[in-house]
Amino acid sequence: MIALLTGTLLELQTPLILQVGGVGYGVQVAAKHLGAWTKGEEVTLWIHTHVAETALELFGFPTKDEKQLFLLLLQVSGVGPKTALQLCALGGEQISAAVREGNVKLFSQVPRVGKKLAQKIIIELSSKLGSLEDLQLGTLDPDHATLLEALLALGYEEHVVYDIVRKTDMSSITLEQALKQTMQLLGSTRS
């Protein structure tokens, strides 16, 4: 079983092609990661080897925690590897909050996840919530957490603003400036 690959990116599409020691591996990754890499870059991916009757597929993750989240989602009956990969793109904190709050809508926005499957995900992950919260998937520092809370209080949905908040450089601006900047980026996307 392949558990980890380090190699050069030859193709940036899904599946991406990672050349390792003269062999090109086709690896499925979440679409959100494709924009973070460039062709020819050396990348290390944690790998899940999925074996089915008709397929042998590799699923890659930039961190071990993201792979663990994928494996937790894969344990939910009715969630296949491609759906689990798309769910991972929501982020660990958003998934954890959605499970706690019973937020079916968050999961239902993923293709192939209807209301019943979303409810099943919430029910089955609620018993695993401790291990889900142990994963350190993009924990926010206090300044970013305050910015996120301010945006939530203004009516924005967490899954919409989380990535923008996480990428905001707050080292040289005040919270008020960061809030204005973030709201400009978001435009009028409100819940």
C-alpha positions as CSV (number, residue, x, y, z in Angstrom):
1,M,0.0,0.0,0.0
2,I,1.2,3.5,-0.9
3,A,1.1,5.8,2.1
4,L,3.2,8.8,1.1
5,L,4.6,10.2,-2.2
6,T,7.1,13.0,-2.8
7,G,7.6,14.0,-6.3
8,T,7.4,16.6,-9.1
9,L,4.0,17.7,-10.4
10,L,3.7,17.0,-14.1
11,E,0.0,17.7,-14.6
12,L,-2.2,20.0,-12.5
13,Q,-5.7,18.6,-13.1
14,T,-7.6,15.9,-11.4
15,P,-6.1,13.4,-11.2
16,L,-2.8,15.2,-11.0
17,I,0.3,13.4,-12.2
18,L,3.1,13.2,-9.6
19,Q,6.4,11.9,-11.0
20,V,8.3,9.9,-8.3
21,G,11.5,8.2,-9.4
22,G,10.6,8.0,-13.0
23,V,7.0,6.7,-12.4
24,G,4.0,9.0,-12.9
25,Y,1.2,8.4,-10.3
26,G,-2.3,9.7,-10.9
27,V,-3.5,11.1,-7.7
28,Q,-7.0,12.5,-6.9
29,V,-6.8,15.7,-4.8
30,A,-9.4,18.2,-3.7
31,A,-9.9,21.0,-6.2
32,K,-9.0,23.6,-3.6
33,H,-5.4,22.4,-3.6
34,L,-4.8,22.6,-7.3
35,G,-4.5,26.4,-7.2
36,A,-1.9,26.3,-4.5
37,W,0.7,24.4,-6.6
38,T,2.5,25.0,-9.8
39,K,3.6,22.7,-12.5
40,G,7.2,21.4,-11.9
41,E,6.9,22.0,-8.1
42,E,8.0,19.2,-5.7
43,V,5.1,18.2,-3.5
44,T,4.6,15.6,-0.7
45,L,1.2,14.0,-0.4
46,W,-0.2,11.7,2.2
47,I,-1.9,8.9,0.2
48,H,-4.9,6.8,0.7
49,T,-5.0,3.8,-1.7
50,H,-8.6,2.9,-2.5
51,V,-9.1,-0.5,-3.9
52,A,-12.5,-1.5,-5.4
53,E,-13.7,-4.3,-7.6
54,T,-13.2,-2.2,-10.7
55,A,-10.6,0.4,-9.7
56,L,-7.4,1.2,-7.9
57,E,-7.2,4.9,-7.1
58,L,-4.8,7.1,-5.1
59,F,-6.2,10.0,-3.1
60,G,-3.7,12.6,-1.9
61,F,-3.6,15.1,0.9
62,P,-1.1,17.8,1.8
63,T,-1.4,17.0,5.5
64,K,-1.8,13.9,7.6
65,D,-4.8,15.5,9.4
66,E,-6.6,16.1,6.2
67,K,-6.1,12.4,5.3
68,Q,-7.5,11.4,8.7
69,L,-10.6,13.6,8.1
70,F,-11.0,11.9,4.7
71,L,-10.8,8.4,6.4
72,L,-13.4,9.5,9.0
73,L,-15.8,10.6,6.3
74,L,-15.1,7.4,4.4
75,Q,-16.4,5.4,7.3
76,V,-19.9,6.9,6.9
77,S,-22.0,4.4,5.0
78,G,-23.0,5.8,1.6
79,V,-20.0,8.1,1.4
80,G,-17.5,7.0,-1.3
81,P,-14.0,8.3,-1.7
82,K,-14.8,11.0,-4.3
83,T,-17.6,12.4,-2.1
84,A,-15.4,12.2,1.0
85,L,-12.7,14.1,-1.0
86,Q,-15.2,16.9,-1.8
87,L,-16.4,17.0,1.8
88,C,-12.8,17.4,3.0
89,A,-12.7,20.6,1.0
90,L,-15.2,22.1,3.4
91,G,-12.5,22.0,6.2
92,G,-12.3,20.3,9.5
93,E,-13.6,23.2,11.6
94,Q,-16.6,23.7,9.4
95,I,-17.4,20.0,9.4
96,S,-17.0,19.8,13.1
97,A,-19.3,22.8,13.7
98,A,-21.9,21.5,11.2
99,V,-22.0,18.1,13.0
100,R,-22.4,19.9,16.4
101,E,-25.2,22.2,15.1
102,G,-26.9,19.6,12.9
103,N,-26.3,21.8,9.8
104,V,-27.6,19.6,7.0
105,K,-27.3,22.5,4.5
106,L,-23.5,22.6,4.7
107,F,-23.2,19.0,3.7
108,S,-26.0,19.2,1.1
109,Q,-24.0,21.8,-0.9
110,V,-21.6,19.0,-2.0
111,P,-22.6,17.2,-5.2
112,R,-24.0,13.7,-4.6
113,V,-24.9,14.6,-0.9
114,G,-28.7,14.8,-0.5
115,K,-30.6,15.6,2.7
116,K,-30.7,12.0,3.9
117,L,-27.0,11.4,3.4
118,A,-26.2,14.7,5.1
119,Q,-28.3,13.6,8.1
120,K,-26.4,10.3,8.1
121,I,-23.1,12.0,8.1
122,I,-24.1,14.2,11.0
123,I,-25.4,11.2,13.0
124,E,-22.4,9.0,12.3
125,L,-19.8,11.7,12.9
126,S,-21.4,13.0,16.1
127,S,-20.1,9.9,17.9
128,K,-16.6,10.6,16.5
129,L,-16.7,14.3,17.2
130,G,-13.8,14.1,19.7
131,S,-11.4,12.7,17.1
132,L,-12.7,15.1,14.5
133,E,-11.9,18.1,16.8
134,D,-8.5,16.7,17.6
135,L,-7.5,17.2,14.0
136,Q,-5.6,20.5,13.6
137,L,-7.0,21.6,10.3
138,G,-6.4,25.3,10.0
139,T,-7.0,26.4,13.6
140,L,-7.2,30.2,13.8
141,D,-5.1,32.5,15.9
142,P,-7.0,34.9,18.3
143,D,-7.0,37.8,15.8
144,H,-8.3,35.7,13.0
145,A,-10.9,34.1,15.3
146,T,-12.1,37.6,16.4
147,L,-12.4,38.6,12.7
148,L,-14.4,35.4,12.0
149,E,-16.7,36.1,15.0
150,A,-17.3,39.6,13.8
151,L,-18.3,38.4,10.3
152,L,-20.6,35.8,11.7
153,A,-22.3,38.4,13.8
154,L,-22.9,40.4,10.7
155,G,-24.7,37.5,9.1
156,Y,-22.1,35.8,6.9
157,E,-22.0,32.0,6.9
158,E,-18.9,30.4,8.3
159,H,-18.2,28.1,5.3
160,V,-18.3,31.2,3.0
161,V,-15.9,33.4,5.0
162,Y,-13.6,31.0,6.7
163,D,-10.9,30.6,4.0
164,I,-10.9,34.3,3.3
165,V,-10.4,35.1,7.0
166,R,-7.7,32.5,7.3
167,K,-5.8,34.1,4.3
168,T,-6.1,37.7,5.6
169,D,-2.8,39.1,6.6
170,M,-3.5,40.8,9.9
171,S,0.1,41.6,10.9
172,S,0.1,45.2,9.8
173,I,-3.6,46.2,9.9
174,T,-6.2,46.7,12.7
175,L,-9.2,44.4,13.2
176,E,-11.4,47.2,11.8
177,Q,-9.3,47.5,8.6
178,A,-9.3,43.7,8.2
179,L,-13.1,43.6,8.6
180,K,-13.6,46.2,5.9
181,Q,-11.1,44.5,3.6
182,T,-12.8,41.1,4.1
183,M,-16.3,42.5,3.5
184,Q,-15.1,44.1,0.3
185,L,-13.8,40.8,-0.9
186,L,-17.0,39.1,0.0
187,G,-19.2,41.7,-1.7
188,S,-22.8,41.1,-0.9
189,T,-22.6,37.3,-0.2
190,R,-24.8,37.1,2.8
191,S,-26.8,34.2,4.3
